[in-house]
Amino acid sequence: MLFSGKALSVQMLDNGIAELTFDLQGESVNKFNRQTVSEFSQALDAIEAADGIKGVLLTSGKSVFIVGADITEFGGAFSAGPEGIADLMNKNNENMNRLEDLSVPTVVAINGYALGGGFEVCLASDYRVMGDQAKVGLPEVKLGLIPGWGGTVRLPRVVGVDVAAEWIAAGKEQRPDAALTAHAVDAVVPTDKLKDAALKLLGRAIDGELDYKARREVKKSPIPLNDTEAMMAFFTTKAFVGAQAGKNYPSPVAAVTSIEQGYKVGREEALKIEQEQFIECAQTDTAESLVNLFLNDQKIGKVAKGWEKKADKKIERAAVLGAGIMGGGIAYQSAYKGTPIKMKDIDQKGIDLGLKEASKLLTKLVDRGRMTPAKMGETLNRIEPTLSYDGFDNVDVVVEAVVEKLKVKHSVLSEVEGKVSDDTVIASNTSTISIDKLAEALKRPENFLGMHFFNPVHKMPLVEVIRGEKTSDNAIARVVAFANKMGKKPIVVRDCPGFLVNRVLFPYFAGFSMLVRDGADFQEIDKVMERWGWPMGPAYLMDVVGIDTGVHAEEVMAEGFPDRMGKSFKAASDVMYEAERYGQKNGKGFYNYEEDKKGKPKKVATDEAYELLKPHVAEPQEFEKDVIIERMMIPMATEMARCLEEGIVDSPAEADMALIYGIGFPPFRGGIFTWLDKIGMAEFVKMADKYAELGELYKPTERMREMAEKGETYYGDK
Ligand SMILES: NC(=O)c1ccc[n+]([C@@H]2O[C@H](COP(=O)([O-])OP(=O)(O)OC[C@H]3O[C@@H](n4cnc5c(N)ncnc54)[C@H](O)[C@@H]3O)[C@@H](O)[C@H]2O)c1
C-alpha cells in the first residue's frame, strides 16, 4: 500500500500501475471534504515520490464516484470572506494540477455519479471511462455558484466552449450517451467491465499507443478560437443564459464569463479567473440561500428517512379511492415509481380519465426517449382500475381522493375501513377538511391521517403528511415511507385548517385582496411578485388553483381563524366567483385563457375582470413596489411564525422547504424563515407595524417581538 487514509488509498497493481481509490470511511458517498482534499494531496506526494509507477488508475470504492464538494463546509468558509473562500478552493486546485502534471498517464473509471468536484477530478485526468449507469455533470449553479476546481477551464478545452457553457449554465447531470457524444468521456462500458476497460486504456497510454501528453497540452493551453468565433459563441450564449436564469440567479452568466475570460490564456491564469468569479458568486445572497436550501433539503430527507425506518412494514401494495385529477395522478406516480396500486372509482368514466392521464404522461416519456415502450406497459400494468373493493384486504396503504365533501368522505372512509385489514393505513388527500373531523367516521383513527399532494402530482414534490390527534407514529411512518418511495418530499405537520401550506398561502391571498380593495391593479401585483421571484403572481395563481376552490378554502380558513382571516369586505375572488369566472378551468378568471399552439392555456389580459371589480374597490391608485411586496409577504410570514410556535411544523427548515416544494416560494430566497433572518427580526417588526391598521395578519407575534428585542434568528448559528 503506497498510501492509506480515511478517505482514499493508493495501492500498487501489476505492471507498475497505481490505483488511487476514493472511499470515504463512515459515509455512504465520496465527497471532497477537507479530509479528502488533504489526503488526496498526501496520496499525490506518495505517487510522485514512488519509483517505478507507470500509470495511475482512479477508482471509487463506493457505488458513486464522487458526488462533489462537502457543502456543509461552505457556510463557514464563505462567511470568512474572499480569503476564506480561496483557502477552501486552493488546496484542491493544486491537487487537480498535480494530477494533471504527473509524469505518467492517468485514467479514471467513473462508476457512478461524478458531479462537481467529482467530475472536475475526472477532467484533470487524461482519459475517462464511464460505466453505463454513471452520470457526470457540474451542478454548481444550482447552489448559486460556478465550478471552482477547474471545471470552467478544463471542460471547454475538452468538449468545446458551446457544450461546456451549456452544461455548466444548466447544471444538469449528463447520461453516458450524452457524455460520449460530447467527447467528455472516451468510452462507455457496462459497469462490471469498467475497471478492465480502464486498465486496458491505461496500458495503451503507457505503451505509447495513445499520446496522453498531447491531450494535456490542449487542457493547459488557450482555446484556439478566433475573435469572431469567440464573439459569436459568448455573446449569444450569455444573452441566452442570462435570459433563462433571470437576474436573481447570476451564477450561470458568471460561469460563461469565466469561460469567456479564460479561453485566451493558459491553465494557471484561467484558473485564477475562475476563482475570481467563484468568489463573487459565493458572496451573493443567492448562493447563501441556495446552499442553505440544499442543507435543508438534506435535513428533511433525513427526517423522512428516520420516519421510514420506524414503519412496521414496507409499502408493497397501495390503493387510491377516486380516479379524478388527484387520484389519477397519485396512481400514476405510485406505478411509475414501482408500487402496484388499485385505483377505485364509482364511475367508469372517472377510471377511463385517470388511465388516460397516466398513459398520456408515460407516452411523453417514451416520445422523449426516457422510457421504453415495454417499461411503459409495465408501469401501466401496475395500475389496477376497479369499481369494487376486491383485494383491498391486501393493501398496505389506501389514499382517499374522492370529492371534497365531508359527508361523502365520511361514508367512503368508513366503508373502506371495513374492507381493509386491521393494520392498513388510510390517508386522506383532503385539502381543507380537518383530519380529526374525518377521523370521527373511523373505528381505528390511529391508522388514519392526511396525505396532501399538490397538483399536478407528478410535478409537485411536496406531500404534507398530516398527523391527527389520534394518528399513531406507525401510520405516519408508513405514509412517509410511501411518499419517499413515490419520489416525493414528505413533511410531517399537525392538523389545523389549511394544514401548513394553505394556512400560510391564504393570508398571502388575503394580502392580495386588501391591496385590490384599496385600489391596486392586480396585474401590477402579479408583475411585482413575479419579479420578486414567485413563479406566478397571486391573481394568476388563484386562476390556476381555481377561483371556486380558492373561495371555498377561504371560507374554511375564515371559519378556523375568524380573528385573522374572517372577511369584512367582498374580496376580488368573491367577485370573480359570483360572475362564474372560475379561472383557468373555465377559461376566465382574473385573466381570460386561450389555447396556445400546443393546446395549453395562455393567459390574456381582459377588461372584463376590471369592470366587475370596479364597484367593489377604491379608485385605482399606484402602490410602490416595496409596499406591494410588504403587504403581500407580511401576512404569510406572521402566519408561518404562528405555525412554528404552535408546533404545526417542527422546524424552520421544514417550513422553508414546504413552501419551496409546495408552492414554488422563490428558491433563491431560501424560504420564508431564511428571508426573515436575512431582513432581521427587528427590521421586520418595524416593517409590519407600519401596516398594523390592516388587521391581525399584519401583527407580529409576541415571540417575534421578543426575537427582535434579543436579536435572535430562526436558524440561530445553523
Ligand atoms: N385538484 C386539486 O388541485 C387538489 C389538490 C390537492 C388536494 N385535492 C383534494 O383531492 C381530492 C380529489 O380532488 P380532485 O380534484 O381529484 O377531484 P375530482 O373531482 O377530479 O375527482 C374525484 C373523483 O372521485 C370519484 N368519486 C366520488 N365518490 C367516490 C366514491 N364514493 N368512491 C370512489 N370514487 C369516488 C369521482 O367519480 C371522481 O372521479 C379532494 O379531496 C380535493 O380537495 C385536490
The ligand as an ORCA input file, in Angstrom:
! r2SCAN-3c Opt
* xyz 0 1
  N     -57.459     19.318     -7.597
  C     -56.547     19.835     -6.780
  O     -55.819     20.774     -7.127
  C     -56.337     19.229     -5.430
  C     -55.127     19.420     -4.754
  C     -54.924     18.821     -3.512
  C     -55.931     18.048     -2.961
  N     -57.126     17.899     -3.628
  C     -58.147     17.066     -2.996
  O     -58.167     15.795     -3.621
  C     -59.488     15.251     -3.601
  C     -59.923     14.906     -5.009
  O     -59.890     16.058     -5.796
  P     -59.893     16.024     -7.376
  O     -59.555     17.391     -7.824
  O     -59.091     14.878     -7.857
  O     -61.419     15.748     -7.675
  P     -62.110     15.140     -8.991
  O     -63.485     15.651     -8.989
  O     -61.262     15.323    -10.179
  O     -62.130     13.576     -8.694
  C     -62.900     12.978     -7.717
  C     -63.169     11.538     -8.149
  O     -63.730     10.849     -7.075
  C     -64.695      9.960     -7.595
  N     -65.596      9.563     -6.512
  C     -66.613     10.232     -5.977
  N     -67.168      9.496     -4.986
  C     -66.470      8.339     -4.909
  C     -66.555      7.167     -4.111
  N     -67.509      7.048     -3.207
  N     -65.642      6.188     -4.303
  C     -64.686      6.317     -5.243
  N     -64.576      7.387     -6.046
  C     -65.449      8.385     -5.884
  C     -65.356     10.735     -8.710
  O     -66.021      9.862     -9.622
  C     -64.148     11.416     -9.335
  O     -63.570     10.610    -10.357
  C     -60.339     16.295     -2.913
  O     -60.423     15.985     -1.551
  C     -59.553     17.586     -3.118
  O     -59.818     18.548     -2.132
  C     -57.331     18.452     -4.853
*
